[in-house]
């Protein structure tokens, strides 16, 4: 699931994308959060070793934490450290953003889902989405629309070549 991309206009590169999140949830709003990491985790991230598929963010004692994200240690970098790859990591946001997210999660019953992890100014940033789950028929409609767009592009390309 880990993916590296070339530099984009903002000076950052993508470490990992959570494609399943876009399939399972309607994303209402996006936030950028810093992540409190240990040294061996940063080295693993530089190697592109992270899995966000089963991860989510949770509110504990007025702070946000990333739960379920797997960052497997590098064998060469983590020899002296007892590495826990699925440990709970603190997310770093401004107090006003945290309060807004806490309110949305507690009052509206929304979920905080990690969407992507990327580098920004040599710091690992996590894009989290305020989301609510899709129903089965929503997932089918999304899949049908995507297939229709692919078929439409094929038809247009074939028509342009013939004409």
C-alpha positions in Angstrom: 0.0 0.0 0.0 3.0 2.3 0.5 3.5 4.5 -2.5 6.1 7.1 -3.4 5.4 9.8 -5.9 7.5 12.5 -7.5 7.7 16.0 -6.0 4.5 18.0 -6.5 4.1 21.7 -6.5 3.9 22.0 -2.7 7.4 20.4 -2.1 6.1 17.2 -0.6 5.9 13.6 -1.7 3.2 11.0 -0.9 4.3 8.2 1.4 1.0 6.3 1.5 -2.6 6.6 0.3 -5.7 5.0 1.9 -7.7 4.2 -1.2 -10.1 2.0 0.8 -11.2 5.1 2.8 -12.5 6.8 -0.3 -14.5 3.6 -1.2 -15.9 3.1 2.3 -16.7 6.7 3.4 -18.1 10.0 2.2 -15.4 12.5 3.1 -16.9 15.7 4.4 -13.9 17.7 5.4 -10.1 17.3 5.3 -7.5 18.3 7.9 -3.7 18.2 7.9 -2.1 16.9 11.1 1.4 16.3 12.2 2.3 12.9 13.7 4.5 12.4 16.8 6.9 9.7 15.6 10.0 7.9 17.0 13.3 7.8 15.1 12.9 4.3 13.7 9.4 5.1 12.4 10.7 8.1 10.4 13.3 5.8 8.8 10.6 3.3 8.0 8.5 6.0 6.5 11.4 7.2 4.3 11.6 3.6 3.0 7.8 3.8 2.3 6.8 1.2 4.9 3.4 2.1 6.2 -0.1 0.7 6.0 -3.1 3.0 6.7 -5.8 0.6 5.5 -7.2 -0.4 9.0 -6.3 2.9 10.7 -8.6 5.5 12.3 -8.3 8.5 14.6 -9.8 8.6 18.0 -10.3 11.3 20.6 -8.9 10.6 24.1 -8.8 13.2 26.9 -9.3 16.1 24.4 -6.4 14.9 22.1 -6.4 13.0 18.8 -4.5 9.7 18.4 -3.9 7.5 15.3 -4.9 3.9 16.0 -4.2 0.9 13.8 -1.6 2.3 11.4 1.1 -0.2 10.8 4.7 1.0 10.4 6.9 -2.1 10.3 10.5 -1.4 11.5 13.5 -1.7 9.2 15.7 -4.5 10.4 18.9 -2.4 9.9 17.6 0.7 11.7 15.8 -0.8 14.7 18.2 -3.3 16.2 18.5 -1.5 19.6 14.8 -0.6 19.9 11.8 -2.7 20.8 9.6 -1.6 18.0 5.8 -1.8 18.2 4.6 -1.4 14.6 0.9 -0.7 15.5 1.3 1.6 18.5 -1.0 4.5 19.1 0.5 7.7 17.7 -0.4 11.2 18.8 -1.7 13.6 16.1 -0.7 17.2 16.3 -3.3 19.9 15.4 -4.2 23.3 16.7 -6.6 23.4 19.6 -9.4 25.0 17.5 -9.2 22.2 14.9 -9.2 19.6 17.7 -12.3 21.2 19.3 -14.1 21.3 15.9 -13.3 17.6 15.2 -14.3 16.5 18.8 -17.6 18.3 18.3 -18.3 16.7 15.0 -17.3 13.2 16.2 -19.3 13.4 19.4 -22.4 15.3 18.2 -22.8 14.2 14.6 -21.4 10.7 15.0 -18.8 11.2 12.2 -15.5 9.2 11.9 -11.9 10.4 11.6 -10.2 8.4 8.8 -6.6 8.8 7.7 -6.6 9.5 3.9 -2.9 10.0 3.0 0.5 10.4 4.6 3.1 12.7 2.9 6.2 14.7 3.5 5.9 18.5 3.9 9.1 20.5 4.8 10.8 17.2 5.9 8.0 16.5 8.3 5.5 13.6 8.0 2.0 14.9 7.7 -1.2 13.0 7.8 -4.4 14.0 6.0 -7.4 13.0 8.0 -10.9 13.2 6.8 -14.1 13.8 8.7 -16.3 11.2 7.2 -19.5 9.2 7.5 -19.8 5.6 6.2 -21.3 4.7 2.8 -24.2 2.3 2.5 -23.9 -0.7 0.2 -26.0 1.0 -2.5 -23.7 4.1 -2.4 -20.7 1.9 -3.0 -22.4 0.2 -6.0 -23.4 3.6 -7.4 -19.8 4.8 -7.1 -18.5 1.7 -8.8 -21.1 2.0 -11.6 -20.2 5.6 -12.2 -16.5 4.9 -12.3 -17.0 2.0 -14.8 -19.2 4.3 -16.9 -16.5 7.0 -17.0 -13.9 4.4 -18.1 -16.2 3.1 -20.9 -17.0 6.7 -22.0 -13.2 7.5 -22.3 -12.7 4.3 -24.3 -15.5 5.2 -26.7 -14.2 8.8 -27.1 -10.7 7.6 -27.8 -11.9 5.0 -30.4 -14.2 7.7 -32.0 -11.3 10.2 -32.2 -9.0 7.6 -33.8 -11.6 6.6 -36.4 -12.5 10.2 -37.3 
